[in-house]
Amino acid sequence: MVMFGSAAGSAPQLLRRGLWALMLLLSVAIYGSHAPLLTLCKVDGRIPFSSASIVVLVELTKLLLSLLFLLTWDRALLGVAVSWRHVIPFALSALLYAANNNLVVHMQLFMDPTTYQVLSNLKIVSTALLYSLFLRQRLGRRRWLALLLLVAAGMSYSCGGLQDPGSPSEMRLHVTLVGLLLILVYCLISGLSAVYTEAILKTQTLPLSLQNLFLYFFGVLLNSIGCLWSGAEGGFLEGFSSWVLLIVVSQALNGLIMSVVMKHSSNITRLFVISCSILVNALLSVALFNLQLTLLFFVAVSCIGLAAHLYYGVT
């Protein structure tokens, strides 16, 4: 009977662990499928929709899903006292995310896409530094080595983890001085927005669905202003297709998953999820576009495996 009671008591814990693992795997799949889905959206070699419009739609979808979750699962907490002190911090968080989304577009005028993919891996370092500094989480040498291995994995994969059999294997990186400055600002804002959001989510006692409601309200507001300000040509839904709908829904779902990760785990977990997504990206690229895996892909996979072992497996 004791053994039965112990097993019964552990069942909810096992269920929670299983759901947590499933959620992380789903996030890995969404991150990894994003670039292939964008490629499938292309018409005559170009993306037919406005990126600003898609960001607004993603934020709106996250807002509506957060409201649905609040009304469905946290209805008993609707009477909780909320002041502007709870709401206003999310405005800065949304502003940082919106600034970074726009910076991604503009800074690629000063570098080629491959260089952006390589250098953007530096945001792993900036996020870890800010996480350690502002959240007072001490990272030992072993864990720093693990995070540096994630940077090496991302750079290796970006430098040529995949190859088109019909294209030359030689790769040249191009970036201007302004581009280098912008990539540093991008990495700083990326880390700051993630760590700041994690701090808010953890220090407030409000339910996560309500916190998400505040965050995505400001996200819709600020990105809508940015979309109108940019004056993109064509209609708001121009170029919209079933593939675009899948992107919007998947990115919205992933945003909600990441809020759970930051609330109940950390941004370090988020970094590992993003790094692991190159596996999904590679498999989809091979299956859909007939690209070939190179030695650098296996170098990246080895780095990720060793990083996970150093960060989580070694005591």
Secondary structure by P-SEA (a helix, b strand, c coil): caaaaaaaaaaaaaaaaaaaaaaaaaaaaaaaaaaaaaaaacccccccccaaaaaaaaaaaaaaaaaaaaaccccccccccccccccaaaaaaaaaaaaaaaaaaaacccccaaaaaaaccaaaaaaaaaaaacccccccaaaaaaaaaaaaaaaaaaaccccccccccbbbbbbcaaaaaaaaaaaaaaaaaaaaaaaaaaaccccaaaaaaaaaaaaaaaaaaaaaaacccccccccccaaaaaaaaaaaaaaaaaaaaaacccaaaaaaaaaaaaaaaaaaaaacccccccaaaaaaaaaaaaaaaaacccc
